[in-house]
C-alpha cells in the first residue's frame, strides 16, 4: 500500500458528524481493489467496506475541501 493510500486503524469522524471504527484494509477477492473495513459507532453494528480511495478523498463543503473521514483516535493493533 502506498503512502497516499495508507489508512490508520482507529476512530474516525465522517464529515457529516458520525463516528466510525476502522478495523483494517481488505482486498476484494476478484478485483483486488483495496477496501476499508469499518463499523459505525452509533445505531447499527454491521461492518461496512468502502474503497480506500473513496475513504481518503476530500469532499467540497461550501467551497472548502475537507476529508470525508478524519482520524480522531489512532489504534495501534488490528482486530
ROSE-4610 file (N, C-alpha, C; in Angstrom, 1 decimal, always signed):
// ROSE-4610
residu = [X/X/X/X/X/X/X/X/X/X/X/X/X/X/X/X/X/X/X/X/X/X/X/X/X/X/X/X/X/X/X/X/X/X/X/X/X/X/X/X/X/X/X/X/X/X/X/X/X/X/X/X/X/X/X/X/X/X/X/X/X/X/X/X/X/X/X/X/X/X/X/X/X/X/X/X/X/X/X/X/X/X/X/X/X/X/X/X/X/X/X/X/X/X/X/X/X/X/X/X/X/X/X/X/X/X/X/X/X/X/X/X/X/X/X/X/X/X/X/X/X/X/X/X/X/X/X/X/X/X/X/X/X/X/X/X/X/X/X/X/X/X/X/X/X/X/X/X/X/X/X/X/X/X/X/X/X/X/X/X/X/X/X/X/X/X/X/X/X/X/X/X/X/X/X/X/X/X/X/X/X/X/X/X/X/X/X/X/X/X/X/X/X/X/X/X/X/X/X/X/X/X/X/X/X/X/X/X/X/X/X/X/X/X/X/X/X/X/X/X/X/X/X/X/X/X/X/X/X/X/X/X/X/X/X/X/X]
num = [1/1/1/2/2/2/3/3/3/4/4/4/5/5/5/6/6/6/7/7/7/8/8/8/9/9/9/10/10/10/11/11/11/12/12/12/13/13/13/14/14/14/15/15/15/16/16/16/17/17/17/18/18/18/19/19/19/20/20/20/21/21/21/22/22/22/23/23/23/24/24/24/25/25/25/26/26/26/27/27/27/28/28/28/29/29/29/30/30/30/31/31/31/32/32/32/33/33/33/34/34/34/35/35/35/36/36/36/37/37/37/38/38/38/39/39/39/40/40/40/41/41/41/42/42/42/43/43/43/44/44/44/45/45/45/46/46/46/47/47/47/48/48/48/49/49/49/50/50/50/51/51/51/52/52/52/53/53/53/54/54/54/55/55/55/56/56/56/57/57/57/58/58/58/59/59/59/60/60/60/61/61/61/62/62/62/63/63/63/64/64/64/65/65/65/66/66/66/67/67/67/68/68/68/69/69/69/70/70/70/71/71/71/72/72/72/73/73/73/74/74/74/75/75/75/76/76/76/77/77/77/78/78/78/79/79/79]
x = [+0.8/+0.0/+0.9/+0.6/+1.5/+1.1/+2.0/+1.8/+0.5/+0.1/-1.2/-2.4/-2.3/-3.5/-3.4/-2.5/-2.4/-3.6/-4.3/-5.4/-5.0/-5.0/-4.6/-5.8/-5.5/-6.6/-7.0/-8.3/-8.7/-10.1/-10.4/-11.7/-11.7/-12.7/-12.8/-14.1/-14.1/-15.3/-15.6/-16.8/-17.3/-17.6/-17.4/-17.6/-19.1/-20.0/-21.4/-21.6/-20.5/-20.6/-20.5/-20.9/-20.9/-19.5/-19.4/-18.1/-18.1/-16.9/-16.7/-15.4/-15.4/-14.2/-13.6/-12.4/-11.7/-11.0/-11.2/-10.6/-9.5/-9.4/-8.3/-8.7/-7.8/-8.0/-8.0/-9.0/-9.1/-8.9/-8.7/-8.6/-9.7/-10.4/-11.5/-11.0/-11.7/-11.2/-11.1/-12.0/-12.0/-11.2/-11.5/-10.9/-9.5/-9.3/-8.1/-8.1/-9.2/-9.4/-9.2/-8.5/-8.4/-9.6/-10.1/-11.4/-11.1/-11.6/-11.5/-12.7/-12.4/-13.4/-13.7/-14.9/-15.3/-16.7/-17.0/-18.3/-18.7/-20.0/-20.5/-20.5/-20.2/-20.2/-21.5/-22.6/-23.9/-24.9/-26.1/-27.1/-26.7/-26.8/-26.5/-25.0/-24.7/-23.3/-22.8/-23.4/-22.9/-21.5/-20.7/-19.4/-19.8/-19.0/-19.1/-17.8/-17.7/-16.5/-16.7/-15.6/-15.6/-14.2/-14.1/-12.8/-11.9/-10.6/-9.7/-9.6/-9.6/-9.5/-10.7/-11.9/-13.1/-13.0/-12.6/-12.5/-11.5/-10.4/-9.4/-9.7/-10.7/-10.9/-11.4/-11.2/-11.8/-13.1/-14.0/-15.3/-15.3/-16.1/-16.2/-17.5/-17.3/-18.4/-18.4/-19.3/-19.4/-18.1/-17.5/-16.3/-15.0/-15.1/-13.9/-13.7/-12.5/-12.2/-11.9/-12.6/-12.5/-12.4/-11.7/-11.6/-13.0/-13.3/-14.5/-14.5/-13.4/-13.2/-11.9/-12.0/-10.8/-10.5/-9.3/-8.8/-8.9/-9.6/-9.6/-9.0/-8.8/-8.0/-7.4/-6.1/-5.4/-5.3/-5.5/-5.3/-4.0/-3.3/-2.0/-2.2/-3.3/-3.4/-4.7/-4.5/-5.7/-6.5/-7.7/-8.5/-7.9]
y = [-1.2/+0.0/+1.2/+2.2/+3.4/+4.3/+5.3/+6.3/+7.0/+7.3/+8.0/+7.2/+5.9/+5.0/+4.4/+4.9/+4.3/+4.7/+3.8/+4.1/+3.6/+4.5/+4.1/+3.4/+2.5/+1.9/+2.9/+2.9/+3.9/+4.4/+5.4/+6.1/+7.3/+7.4/+8.5/+9.2/+10.5/+11.3/+11.5/+11.2/+11.5/+13.0/+13.5/+15.0/+15.4/+14.4/+14.7/+14.6/+14.1/+14.1/+12.7/+11.7/+10.3/+9.8/+9.0/+8.4/+6.9/+6.5/+5.1/+4.5/+3.2/+2.5/+1.8/+2.0/+1.3/+0.2/-1.0/-2.3/-2.7/-2.2/-2.6/-2.4/-2.9/-2.8/-4.2/-4.5/-5.9/-5.7/-6.8/-6.9/-7.6/-7.1/-7.7/-9.0/-10.1/-11.4/-11.4/-10.7/-10.7/-9.6/-8.4/-7.2/-6.8/-7.3/-7.0/-5.5/-4.8/-3.5/-3.5/-2.4/-2.3/-1.6/-2.2/-1.7/-1.5/-0.4/-0.1/-0.9/-1.6/-2.3/-1.4/-1.0/-0.1/-0.4/+0.2/+0.0/+1.3/+1.7/+2.9/+2.7/+3.8/+3.7/+4.3/+4.1/+4.6/+3.6/+3.4/+2.6/+1.2/+0.9/-0.5/-0.8/-2.1/-2.5/-3.4/-3.3/-4.0/-3.5/-4.4/-4.0/-3.5/-2.5/-1.9/-1.9/-1.8/-1.6/-0.5/+0.2/+1.3/+1.3/+1.6/+1.7/+2.7/+2.3/+3.1/+4.5/+4.6/+6.0/+6.8/+6.2/+7.0/+7.4/+6.4/+6.7/+7.9/+8.0/+9.0/+10.3/+10.3/+11.5/+12.7/+13.9/+15.1/+15.4/+16.0/+16.5/+18.0/+18.6/+20.1/+20.4/+21.2/+21.6/+23.2/+23.8/+25.2/+25.9/+25.2/+25.8/+25.4/+24.6/+24.2/+22.7/+22.3/+20.9/+20.3/+19.2/+18.6/+17.1/+16.4/+14.9/+14.3/+13.3/+12.5/+11.9/+11.3/+10.7/+11.3/+11.8/+12.4/+11.5/+11.1/+10.3/+11.2/+10.6/+11.3/+10.6/+9.3/+8.5/+7.3/+7.2/+6.1/+4.9/+3.7/+2.4/+1.8/+1.1/+0.5/-0.9/-1.6/-3.0/-3.3/-4.2/-4.6/-5.6/-5.9/-6.9/-8.3]
z = [+0.0/+0.0/+0.0/-0.9/-1.0/+0.2/+0.3/+1.4/+1.2/+0.0/-0.3/+0.1/+0.1/+0.4/+1.8/+2.7/+4.0/+4.9/+5.4/+6.3/+7.7/+8.7/+10.1/+10.7/+11.6/+12.4/+13.5/+13.8/+14.8/+14.6/+15.3/+15.3/+14.4/+13.5/+12.5/+12.7/+12.3/+12.2/+10.7/+10.3/+9.0/+8.9/+7.7/+7.5/+7.9/+7.9/+8.3/+9.8/+10.6/+12.0/+12.7/+12.0/+12.6/+12.9/+13.9/+14.2/+13.8/+13.4/+12.9/+13.4/+13.6/+14.0/+12.7/+12.4/+11.2/+11.8/+11.2/+11.7/+10.8/+9.6/+8.7/+7.2/+6.4/+4.9/+4.4/+3.6/+2.9/+1.4/+0.8/-0.7/-1.2/-2.2/-2.9/-3.6/-3.5/-4.0/-5.5/-6.2/-7.7/-8.3/-7.8/-8.5/-7.8/-6.7/-5.9/-5.4/-5.5/-5.0/-3.5/-3.0/-1.5/-0.9/+0.2/+0.8/+2.3/+2.8/+4.3/+4.9/+6.0/+6.8/+8.1/+8.2/+9.3/+9.8/+11.0/+11.7/+12.3/+12.1/+12.7/+14.2/+15.0/+16.4/+17.0/+16.2/+16.6/+16.0/+16.6/+16.0/+15.6/+14.4/+13.9/+14.1/+14.2/+14.4/+13.3/+12.1/+10.9/+10.5/+9.9/+9.3/+7.9/+7.4/+6.1/+5.5/+4.1/+3.4/+2.4/+2.2/+1.2/+0.5/-0.8/-1.4/-0.7/-0.6/+0.1/-0.5/-1.8/-2.5/-2.1/-2.0/-1.6/-0.1/+0.7/+2.1/+2.4/+1.6/+1.9/+1.1/+0.2/-0.6/+0.2/-0.4/+0.2/-0.5/+0.2/-0.3/-0.2/-1.1/-1.1/-0.3/+0.8/+1.7/+1.6/+1.0/+0.9/+0.5/-0.5/-1.1/-0.4/+0.7/+1.5/+1.3/+1.0/+0.9/+2.2/+2.6/+3.9/+3.7/+4.5/+4.4/+4.6/+3.8/+4.0/+5.4/+5.8/+7.1/+7.7/+9.0/+9.6/+10.9/+11.0/+12.1/+13.4/+14.4/+15.7/+16.8/+16.7/+17.7/+17.0/+17.1/+16.4/+17.3/+16.8/+17.5/+17.0/+17.8/+17.4/+16.9/+17.3/+17.0/+16.1/+15.2/+14.4/+15.2/+14.7/+15.3/+15.0]
